[in-house]
Amino acid sequence: MGHAAHGSNYINAEKGLMSWFTSLDHKRIGILYFCTVLFFFLCGGIAALLLRLELFTPNTAANAGQVFANGDIYNQALTYHGAIMVFMVIVPGIPSIFGNFFLPLQIGAKDVAYPKLNLASWYLFMTGATMAIATMFLHRVDTGWTFYTPYSIRTGTSVSLMVAAVFIMGMGSVLTGLNFIATIHKLRAPGMTFHRMPLFCWAIYSTSILQVLATPILAITLLLLIMERTFGVGIFDPKLGGDPVLFQHFFWFYSHPAVYIMILPAMGIVSELLTTYSKKTIFGYTAIAYSSLGIAIVSFFVWGHHMYVSGQSELAGVIFSFLTMLVGVPTAIKMFNWLATLYKGSIEFTASMLYAMGFMFLFVIGGVTGIMLAVLPIDVHFHDTYFVVAHFHYVMVGGTLMALMGGIYHWFPKMFGKMYSEGLARMSFVFVFVGFNVTFFPQFILGAMGMPRRYFDYIPAYEQLNKISTVGSWLIGLGFLIGLVSIIKALTSGAKAPANPWGAKTLEWHTESPPITHNFSHEPHVTEGPYEYK
């Protein structure tokens, strides 16, 4: 591989907007995902702020402060918040952005195994996302992001178009997963054995297995839903001889592994951040690596804990309860190994490290409340209450989005060749972290008090805690806004980044910032593990 021209990198190697939309460079495709996922995150975040604003006070006759005209519009906003955040932000976010950009760099490859398929994946994602957003201007969907039958069959809204959009985005997800698996198996640099791969690569590998095996289940289910709406085939609608609980089985058989499609890449990022900013070799590398595969495998057998109140047998409930608790074992392995890595480390409290530690704190709360919900009598009491909303957000937002922000700040100098303001980045963390806890911790109490989720209105007894929760959402919004300002400021006026500003050990830091088109001037030869801090 020849040397690149002086000053040439993947950003300036080709000119013009079309060069980005037709590029086969994995790094450029990662940037395309970066821009689109951030845009959809903004859309989903605005919907969330409006939902919380609506819930600031109950809709009494004396209160004229309604945001939404009625409950139907509230349900539509709730559906779009959930669908956008799940299918367009949290599921694709980390694998599509950082997996695309850094997986080949971390294993010493010059691209992914199938570059054209990689670009096609982005176009499938954009096609599906555009179709989903288009339903907002037609007959807005109001089913919730789970599309539960039989309502999703009978409603006159644009469910078929929305479901087809999710199907297409799912196809893109499968192709991305296949690409990553092939890349890891076939394109590792000389000496890059599986046990020398960075833990982020292990996390992406485990996630890709889930994407390839679980997503087709959802795809088939959504096709059946479209057939039912279009041809009345009678699979899920009891009026046509179908079974709506069957839809729940199919949907959650995908959607619980999907939780780990969301969280495993985040765990991979946290492993990278903790070892880099504590200046210590990762503790228990093998255990962390294989626990990712363990989580991926067990996740296929726990879907029934979403259905304790659906009429399934007591024996099934007990088995699903046990298996759900079993997921806590590989998760705890990661957490204790991370803590051992931090022990006596030379910790630098950069913005990335703060987000990583924030992830650990919030994810533990999400995980412990998940174990609580695995217990049958507790789950029956908390089912469909705000306790479940709080638990889900502590895992997904407190987990995935905290890691996403940590990853952005960690790899920003490598991606764009610019340094950001640590002061602004840390301020962003403070507002997001504090705002998150102010928003969602009161919702555990609301759930214990019996406040149901997805309701447009509530009794006055819940008002004070809802007000606190809404104020917290404003703090989160301010935190992410500060984060956006720090990124824009860095892109426009940031100092030039050195090749390795953090003293990290993985291969992506052994090339220029930003990287050249083919990643490395010479093919790297790997002789030791990825985190050898002396």
Sequence and secondary structure as in RCSB ss.txt:
>XXXX:A:sequence
MGHAAHGSNYINAEKGLMSWFTSLDHKRIGILYFCTVLFFFLCGGIAALLLRLELFTPNTAANAGQVFANGDIYN
QALTYHGAIMVFMVIVPGIPSIFGNFFLPLQIGAKDVAYPKLNLASWYLFMTGATMAIATMFLHRVDTGWTFYTP
YSIRTGTSVSLMVAAVFIMGMGSVLTGLNFIATIHKLRAPGMTFHRMPLFCWAIYSTSILQVLATPILAITLLLL
IMERTFGVGIFDPKLGGDPVLFQHFFWFYSHPAVYIMILPAMGIVSELLTTYSKKTIFGYTAIAYSSLGIAIVSF
FVWGHHMYVSGQSELAGVIFSFLTMLVGVPTAIKMFNWLATLYKGSIEFTASMLYAMGFMFLFVIGGVTGIMLAV
LPIDVHFHDTYFVVAHFHYVMVGGTLMALMGGIYHWFPKMFGKMYSEGLARMSFVFVFVGFNVTFFPQFILGAMG
MPRRYFDYIPAYEQLNKISTVGSWLIGLGFLIGLVSIIKALTSGAKAPANPWGAKTLEWHTESPPITHNFSHEPH
VTEGPYEYK
>XXXX:A:secstr
     TT  TTTSS SHHHHHT   HHHHHHHHHHHHHHHHHHHHHHHHHHHHHTTS   TT    SSSSHHHHH
HHHHHHHHIIIIIIITTHHIIIIIHHHHHHHHT SS S HHHHHHHHHHHHHHHHHHHHGGGSS   STTTT TT
HHHH  SSHHHHHHHHHHHHHHHHHHHHHHHHHHHH   TT  GGGS HHHHHHHHHHHHHHHHHHHHHHHHHHH
HHHHHH   SS GGGT  HHHHHHHHHHHHHHHHHHHHHHHHHHHHHHHHHHHTS  TTHHHHHHHHHHHHHHGG
G GGGG TTTT  HHHHHHHHHHHHHHHHHHHHHHHHHHHHHTT      HHHHHHHHHHHHHHHHHHHHHHHHS
HHHHHHHTTBHHHHHHHHHHIIIIIIHHHHHHHHHHHHHHHSB   HHHHHHHHHHHHHHHHHHHHHHHHHHHHT
 BTT S   GGGHHHHHHHHHHHHHHHHHHHHHHHHHHHHHHH  B  S TT   SGGGGS SS  TTS SS   
  S TT   
